């Protein structure tokens, strides 16, 4: 698989969603503030993804707990990066590389 990211994606590492001591979700207001700080627009569709589709469900659960976006605007891309990187062709420019 190629490395990179899906165009328009925003990185939300799961540890940022959790209280460092209890390892449970942050309170809803803190989750909402984190999503806002990341530039995630709750008025637009939100598609959670990750490497294999498992962690994406945790992100979606945090969005739900925060009341950040209505369920009908949220989706989980269960194929996530594994599927994306296998399906797109290089000439499509749908894998973006980080600038170093």
DSSP file (Angstrom, degrees, kcal/mol; ACC not computed):
  #  RESIDUE AA STRUCTURE BP1 BP2  ACC     N-H-->O    O-->H-N    N-H-->O    O-->H-N    TCO  KAPPA ALPHA  PHI   PSI    X-CA   Y-CA   Z-CA
    1    1 A X              0   0    0      0, 0.0     2,-0.2     0, 0.0    85,-0.1   0.000 360.0 360.0 360.0 149.3    0.0    0.0    0.0
    2    2 A X        -     0   0    0     83,-0.2     2,-0.2     1,-0.0    83,-0.1  -0.552 360.0-126.6 -83.4 153.2    1.0    3.6   -0.6
    3    3 A X        +     0   0    0     -2,-0.2     2,-0.3    92,-0.1    -1,-0.0  -0.613  60.8  80.5 -93.4 162.9    1.3    6.0    2.2
    4    4 A X        -     0   0    0     -2,-0.2     2,-0.3    93,-0.1    93,-0.2  -0.965  68.5 -83.0 142.5-157.0   -0.4    9.4    2.2
    5    5 A X  B     -A   96   0A   0     91,-1.9    91,-2.7    -2,-0.3     2,-0.3  -0.984  35.3 -96.4-147.9 160.5   -3.9   10.7    3.0
    6    6 A X    >   -     0   0    0     -2,-0.3     3,-2.2    89,-0.2    89,-0.1  -0.580  55.3 -98.5 -74.0 131.7   -7.3   11.1    1.4
    7    7 A X  T 3  S+     0   0    0     87,-0.4    -1,-0.1    -2,-0.3     3,-0.1  -0.244 108.7  17.0 -53.4 135.7   -7.8   14.6   -0.1
    8    8 A X  T 3  S+     0   0    0      1,-0.3    -1,-0.3    -3,-0.1     2,-0.1   0.394  94.0 139.2  83.4  -2.6   -9.8   16.8    2.3
    9    9 A X    <   -     0   0    0     -3,-2.2     2,-0.4    39,-0.0    -1,-0.3  -0.374  40.6-150.9 -76.4 156.2   -9.2   14.5    5.3
   10   10 A X        -     0   0    0     -3,-0.1     2,-0.5    -2,-0.1    28,-0.0  -0.993  17.6-124.2-126.6 130.4   -8.4   15.8    8.8
   11   11 A X        +     0   0    0     -2,-0.4     2,-0.3    27,-0.1    -2,-0.0  -0.636  31.7 170.7 -79.7 123.9   -6.4   13.8   11.2
   12   12 A X        -     0   0    0     -2,-0.5     2,-0.1     5,-0.0     5,-0.1  -0.779  21.1-153.6-130.1  87.0   -8.1   13.1   14.6
   13   13 A X    >   -     0   0    0     -2,-0.3     3,-1.6     1,-0.1     4,-0.5  -0.385  18.6-127.2 -63.5 136.0   -6.0   10.7   16.5
   14   14 A X  G >> S+     0   0    0      1,-0.3     3,-2.2     2,-0.2     4,-0.5   0.856 105.0  64.6 -54.3 -41.2   -8.1    8.7   19.0
   15   15 A X  G >4 S+     0   0    0      1,-0.3     3,-1.0     2,-0.2    -1,-0.3   0.811  95.2  60.9 -55.8 -26.9   -5.9    9.5   22.0
   16   16 A X  G <4 S+     0   0    0     -3,-1.6    -1,-0.3     1,-0.2    -2,-0.2   0.728 100.7  54.9 -69.4 -20.3   -6.9   13.1   21.6
   17   17 A X  G <4 S+     0   0    0     -3,-2.2     9,-2.5    -4,-0.5     2,-0.3   0.538 100.5  78.4 -86.7  -8.4  -10.5   12.1   22.2
   18   18 A X  B << S-B   25   0B   0     -3,-1.0     2,-0.3    -4,-0.5     7,-0.2  -0.771  84.8-112.0-112.3 147.0   -9.8   10.4   25.5
   19   19 A X     >  -     0   0    0      5,-3.3     4,-2.3    -2,-0.3     5,-0.2  -0.585  31.2-135.3 -66.1 128.9   -9.1   11.6   29.0
   20   20 A X  T  4 S+     0   0    0     -2,-0.3    -1,-0.1     1,-0.2    -4,-0.0   0.760  98.9  40.1 -64.4 -24.0   -5.4   10.8   29.6
   21   21 A X  T  4 S+     0   0    0      3,-0.1    -1,-0.2     1,-0.1    -2,-0.0   0.897 127.1  27.1 -89.8 -46.1   -6.1    9.3   33.1
   22   22 A X  T  4 S-     0   0    0      2,-0.1    -2,-0.2     3,-0.0     3,-0.1   0.671  88.7-138.0 -93.0 -17.8   -9.4    7.3   32.6
   23   23 A X     <  +     0   0    0     -4,-2.3     2,-0.2     1,-0.3    -3,-0.1   0.721  63.9 123.5  62.7  22.3   -9.0    6.5   28.9
   24   24 A X  S    S-     0   0    0     -5,-0.2    -5,-3.3     1,-0.2    -1,-0.3  -0.646  74.5 -72.9-101.8 167.3  -12.7    7.3   28.5
   25   25 A X  B     -B   18   0B   0     -7,-0.2    -7,-0.3    -2,-0.2    -1,-0.2  -0.228  51.6-109.9 -56.8 146.5  -14.1    9.9   26.1
   26   26 A X        -     0   0    0     -9,-2.5    -1,-0.1     1,-0.1     5,-0.0  -0.269  52.5 -76.5 -62.8 163.2  -13.6   13.5   27.0
   27   27 A X    >>  -     0   0    0      1,-0.1     4,-2.3     4,-0.1     3,-0.7  -0.296  48.5-106.1 -60.6 152.8  -16.8   15.4   28.0
   28   28 A X  H 3> S+     0   0    0      1,-0.2     4,-2.7     2,-0.2     5,-0.2   0.854 119.1  53.7 -50.9 -41.6  -19.1   16.3   25.1
   29   29 A X  H 3> S+     0   0    0      1,-0.2     4,-2.0     2,-0.2    -1,-0.2   0.885 110.4  46.9 -64.5 -36.8  -18.2   20.0   25.3
   30   30 A X  H <> S+     0   0    0     -3,-0.7     4,-2.2     2,-0.2    -1,-0.2   0.882 111.6  50.9 -71.7 -38.1  -14.5   19.2   25.0
   31   31 A X  H  X S+     0   0    0     -4,-2.3     4,-2.6     2,-0.2     5,-0.2   0.942 110.8  49.2 -62.0 -46.2  -15.0   16.8   22.2
   32   32 A X  H  X S+     0   0    0     -4,-2.7     4,-2.3     1,-0.2    -2,-0.2   0.903 110.6  50.0 -59.4 -42.3  -17.0   19.4   20.3
   33   33 A X  H  X S+     0   0    0     -4,-2.0     4,-2.6     2,-0.2    -1,-0.2   0.883 110.3  51.1 -64.1 -38.3  -14.3   22.0   20.9
   34   34 A X  H  X S+     0   0    0     -4,-2.2     4,-1.9     2,-0.2    -2,-0.2   0.936 110.8  47.1 -64.9 -46.8  -11.6   19.6   19.6
   35   35 A X  H  <>S+     0   0    0     -4,-2.6     5,-2.3     1,-0.2     4,-0.4   0.901 113.5  49.1 -62.5 -40.0  -13.6   18.9   16.4
   36   36 A X  H ><5S+     0   0    0     -4,-2.3     3,-1.7    -5,-0.2    -2,-0.2   0.931 109.2  51.9 -63.7 -45.3  -14.2   22.6   15.9
   37   37 A X  H 3<5S+     0   0    0     -4,-2.6    -1,-0.2     1,-0.3    -2,-0.2   0.835 105.7  56.1 -60.2 -33.6  -10.4   23.3   16.4
   38   38 A X  T 3<5S-     0   0    0     -4,-1.9    -1,-0.3    -5,-0.2    -2,-0.2   0.561 119.2-113.5 -75.7  -7.9   -9.6   20.7   13.8
   39   39 A X  T < 5 +     0   0    0     -3,-1.7     2,-0.6    -4,-0.4    -3,-0.2   0.709  59.5 157.9  84.2  20.6  -11.8   22.5   11.3
   40   40 A X      < -     0   0    0     -5,-2.3     2,-0.7     1,-0.0    -1,-0.3  -0.712  34.2-144.3 -83.3 119.8  -14.5   19.9   11.0
   41   41 A X    >   -     0   0    0     -2,-0.6     3,-1.7     1,-0.1    -5,-0.0  -0.746   7.4-160.8 -89.1 111.8  -17.7   21.5    9.8
   42   42 A X  T 3  S+     0   0    0     -2,-0.7    28,-0.3     1,-0.3    -1,-0.1   0.637  88.2  64.7 -69.3 -11.4  -20.7   19.9   11.4
   43   43 A X  T 3  S+     0   0    0     26,-0.1    -1,-0.3     2,-0.1     2,-0.3   0.555  98.2  65.0 -86.0  -6.9  -23.0   21.3    8.7
   44   44 A X  S <  S-     0   0    0     -3,-1.7    29,-0.1     1,-0.1     2,-0.0  -0.735 103.0 -82.2-109.4 160.5  -21.2   19.2    6.0
   45   45 A X        -     0   0    0     -2,-0.3     2,-0.5    29,-0.1    29,-0.2  -0.354  42.7-152.1 -59.0 140.6  -21.1   15.4    5.7
   46   46 A X  E     -c   74   0C   0     27,-2.9    29,-2.6    -4,-0.1     2,-0.6  -0.978   9.7-169.7-119.6 123.3  -18.5   13.8    7.9
   47   47 A X  E     -c   75   0C   0     -2,-0.5     2,-0.4    27,-0.2    29,-0.2  -0.947  10.9-152.0-116.0 112.6  -16.9   10.6    6.9
   48   48 A X  E     +c   76   0C   0     27,-2.8    29,-3.0    -2,-0.6     2,-0.3  -0.670  25.6 160.6 -85.0 135.0  -14.8    8.9    9.5
   49   49 A X        +     0   0    0     -2,-0.4     2,-0.2    27,-0.2    29,-0.1  -0.912  10.9 164.9-143.5 171.2  -11.9    6.7    8.3
   50   50 A X        -     0   0    0     27,-0.4    31,-2.7    -2,-0.3    32,-0.1  -0.656  59.3 -58.1-157.9-145.5   -8.7    5.2    9.6
   51   51 A X  S    S-     0   0    0     -2,-0.2    31,-1.9    29,-0.2    32,-0.1   0.901 126.3  -0.7 -80.9 -42.8   -6.3    2.5    8.5
   52   52 A X  S    S-     0   0    0     29,-0.2    28,-0.1    30,-0.1    -1,-0.1   0.433 103.0 -97.0-129.8  -3.4   -8.7   -0.5    8.4
   53   53 A X  S  > S+     0   0    0     26,-0.0     4,-0.5    29,-0.0    27,-0.1   0.224 100.0  95.1 106.3 -14.0  -12.1    0.8    9.5
   54   54 A X  H >> S+     0   0    0      2,-0.2     3,-1.1     1,-0.2     4,-0.6   0.958  85.5  43.7 -77.0 -51.8  -12.0   -0.1   13.1
   55   55 A X  H >> S+     0   0    0      1,-0.3     4,-1.8     2,-0.2     3,-0.7   0.788 101.1  71.5 -65.8 -27.4  -10.8    3.1   14.7
   56   56 A X  H 3> S+     0   0    0      1,-0.3     4,-2.3     2,-0.2    -1,-0.3   0.838  92.9  56.7 -57.4 -32.8  -13.2    5.1   12.5
   57   57 A X  H <X S+     0   0    0     -3,-1.1     4,-2.1    -4,-0.5    -1,-0.3   0.831 103.4  53.2 -69.6 -30.7  -16.1    3.8   14.5
   58   58 A X  H <X S+     0   0    0     -3,-0.7     4,-2.0    -4,-0.6    -2,-0.2   0.910 109.2  49.0 -68.0 -41.9  -14.5    5.2   17.7
   59   59 A X  H  X S+     0   0    0     -4,-1.8     4,-2.2     1,-0.2    -2,-0.2   0.922 111.2  49.7 -62.7 -44.0  -14.3    8.6   16.0
   60   60 A X  H  X S+     0   0    0     -4,-2.3     4,-2.2     1,-0.2    -1,-0.2   0.890 108.7  52.7 -62.9 -38.9  -17.9    8.4   14.9
   61   61 A X  H  X S+     0   0    0     -4,-2.1     4,-2.7     1,-0.2    -1,-0.2   0.882 108.4  50.8 -63.6 -37.5  -18.9    7.4   18.5
   62   62 A X  H  X S+     0   0    0     -4,-2.0     4,-2.2     2,-0.2    -2,-0.2   0.891 108.5  51.4 -67.3 -38.8  -17.1   10.5   19.8
   63   63 A X  H  X>S+     0   0    0     -4,-2.2     5,-2.2     2,-0.2     4,-0.7   0.911 112.1  47.9 -61.4 -41.6  -18.9   12.7   17.2
   64   64 A X  H ><5S+     0   0    0     -4,-2.2     3,-1.0     2,-0.2    -2,-0.2   0.935 110.8  49.8 -63.4 -47.8  -22.2   11.2   18.5
   65   65 A X  H 3<5S+     0   0    0     -4,-2.7    -1,-0.2     1,-0.3    -2,-0.2   0.876 112.1  48.8 -60.3 -37.9  -21.3   11.7   22.2
   66   66 A X  H 3<5S-     0   0    0     -4,-2.2    -1,-0.3    -5,-0.2    -2,-0.2   0.639 103.0-132.7 -75.8 -13.7  -20.4   15.4   21.4
   67   67 A X  T <<5 +     0   0    0     -3,-1.0    -3,-0.2    -4,-0.7    -2,-0.1   0.845  59.0 145.5  63.0  31.4  -23.7   15.9   19.5
   68   68 A X      < +     0   0    0     -5,-2.2     2,-0.3     1,-0.2    -4,-0.1   0.808  61.7   7.5 -77.9 -31.3  -21.4   17.4   16.9
   69   69 A X  S    S-     0   0    0     -6,-0.5    -1,-0.2   -26,-0.1    -2,-0.1  -0.990  85.4 -98.3-151.0 140.5  -23.2   16.4   13.8
   70   70 A X    >   -     0   0    0    -28,-0.3     3,-2.1    -2,-0.3     4,-0.5  -0.279  35.9-116.9 -60.7 146.8  -26.6   14.7   13.1
   71   71 A X  G >  S+     0   0    0      1,-0.3     3,-1.5     2,-0.2    -1,-0.1   0.837 113.1  62.0 -53.2 -37.3  -26.3   11.0   12.5
   72   72 A X  G 3  S+     0   0    0      1,-0.3    -1,-0.3   -27,-0.0    -2,-0.1   0.675 104.3  49.2 -68.7 -14.7  -27.7   11.3    8.9
   73   73 A X  G <  S+     0   0    0     -3,-2.1   -27,-2.9   -28,-0.1     2,-0.4   0.459 100.3  80.9 -97.8  -3.4  -24.6   13.5    8.1
   74   74 A X  E <   +c   46   0C   0     -3,-1.5     2,-0.3    -4,-0.5   -27,-0.2  -0.859  52.9 172.1-109.0 138.7  -22.1   11.1    9.5
   75   75 A X  E     -c   47   0C   0    -29,-2.6   -27,-2.8    -2,-0.4     2,-0.5  -0.959  25.8-136.9-136.4 155.9  -20.8    8.0    7.8
   76   76 A X  E     -c   48   0C   0     -2,-0.3     2,-1.3   -29,-0.2   -27,-0.2  -0.975  12.2-147.0-112.7 122.1  -18.0    5.5    8.6
   77   77 A X    >   -     0   0    0    -29,-3.0     3,-0.8    -2,-0.5   -27,-0.4  -0.736  18.1-174.1 -86.1  94.1  -15.9    4.5    5.6
   78   78 A X  T 3  S+     0   0    0     -2,-1.3    -1,-0.2     1,-0.3   -22,-0.1   0.727  79.9  56.2 -70.4 -21.2  -15.3    0.9    6.7
   79   79 A X  T 3> S+     0   0    0     -3,-0.1     4,-2.1   -26,-0.1     3,-0.3   0.796  86.7 164.2 -74.4 -28.2  -12.8    0.1    3.9
   80   80 A X  H <>  -     0   0    0     -3,-0.8     4,-2.5     1,-0.2     3,-0.4   0.093  59.7 -22.0  43.7-150.9  -10.8    3.1    5.1
   81   81 A X  H  > S+     0   0    0    -31,-2.7     4,-2.8     1,-0.2     5,-0.3   0.853 133.8  60.7 -59.8 -38.3   -7.2    3.6    4.0
   82   82 A X  H  > S+     0   0    0    -31,-1.9     4,-1.0    -3,-0.3    -1,-0.2   0.932 113.5  36.1 -56.8 -48.1   -6.6    0.0    3.1
   83   83 A X  H  X S+     0   0    0     -4,-2.1     4,-2.0    -3,-0.4     3,-0.3   0.937 116.5  53.6 -70.2 -46.7   -9.4    0.0    0.5
   84   84 A X  H  X S+     0   0    0     -4,-2.5     4,-2.1     1,-0.2     3,-0.3   0.927 109.7  46.7 -55.0 -50.8   -8.7    3.6   -0.7
   85   85 A X  H  < S+     0   0    0     -4,-2.8    -1,-0.2     1,-0.2    -2,-0.2   0.776 114.4  48.5 -67.3 -26.7   -5.0    3.0   -1.4
   86   86 A X  H  < S+     0   0    0     -4,-1.0    -1,-0.2    -3,-0.3    -2,-0.2   0.786 114.9  43.8 -80.8 -27.8   -5.7   -0.2   -3.2
   87   87 A X  H  < S+     0   0    0     -4,-2.0    -2,-0.2    -3,-0.3    -3,-0.2   0.824  94.8  80.6 -91.6 -33.3   -8.5    1.2   -5.4
   88   88 A X  S  < S-     0   0    0     -4,-2.1     2,-0.3    -5,-0.2     3,-0.0  -0.431  70.1-133.9 -81.1 151.9   -7.2    4.5   -6.6
   89   89 A X    > > -     0   0    0     -2,-0.1     3,-2.2     1,-0.1     5,-0.5  -0.781  20.4-118.9-100.9 146.0   -4.8    4.9   -9.5
   90   90 A X  G > 5S+     0   0    0     -2,-0.3     3,-1.5     1,-0.3     5,-0.2   0.846 112.5  59.4 -53.1 -37.6   -1.8    7.2   -9.3
   91   91 A X  G 3 5S+     0   0    0      1,-0.3    -1,-0.3     2,-0.1    -3,-0.0   0.636  93.4  67.4 -69.3 -12.1   -3.0    9.3  -12.2
   92   92 A X  G < 5S-     0   0    0     -3,-2.2    -1,-0.3     1,-0.0    -2,-0.2   0.637  94.2-141.9 -80.6 -13.7   -6.2   10.1  -10.3
   93   93 A X  T < 5 +     0   0    0     -3,-1.5    -3,-0.1    -4,-0.4    -2,-0.1   0.842  58.0 133.8  55.8  36.9   -4.1   12.2   -7.7
   94   94 A X      < +     0   0    0     -5,-0.5     2,-0.5     1,-0.1   -87,-0.4   0.280  52.2  71.5-102.2   9.9   -6.4   10.8   -4.9
   95   95 A X  S    S-     0   0    0     -5,-0.2     2,-0.4   -89,-0.1   -89,-0.2  -0.976  71.8-159.7-121.8 115.3   -3.5   10.0   -2.6
   96   96 A X  B     -A    5   0A   0    -91,-2.7   -91,-1.9    -2,-0.5     2,-0.3  -0.795   5.3-145.5 -98.7 135.4   -1.9   13.1   -1.1
   97   97 A X        -     0   0    0     -2,-0.4     2,-0.1   -93,-0.2   -93,-0.1  -0.751  22.2-112.2 -96.8 144.1    1.7   12.9    0.3
   98   98 A X        -     0   0    0     -2,-0.3     2,-0.5     1,-0.1    -1,-0.0  -0.471  29.8-118.9 -71.0 144.6    2.7   15.0    3.2
   99   99 A X              0   0    0     -2,-0.1    -1,-0.1     1,-0.1     0, 0.0  -0.742 360.0 360.0 -84.1 129.8    5.2   17.7    2.5
  100  100 A X              0   0    0     -2,-0.5    -1,-0.1     0, 0.0    -2,-0.0   0.404 360.0 360.0-104.8 360.0    8.4   17.2    4.5
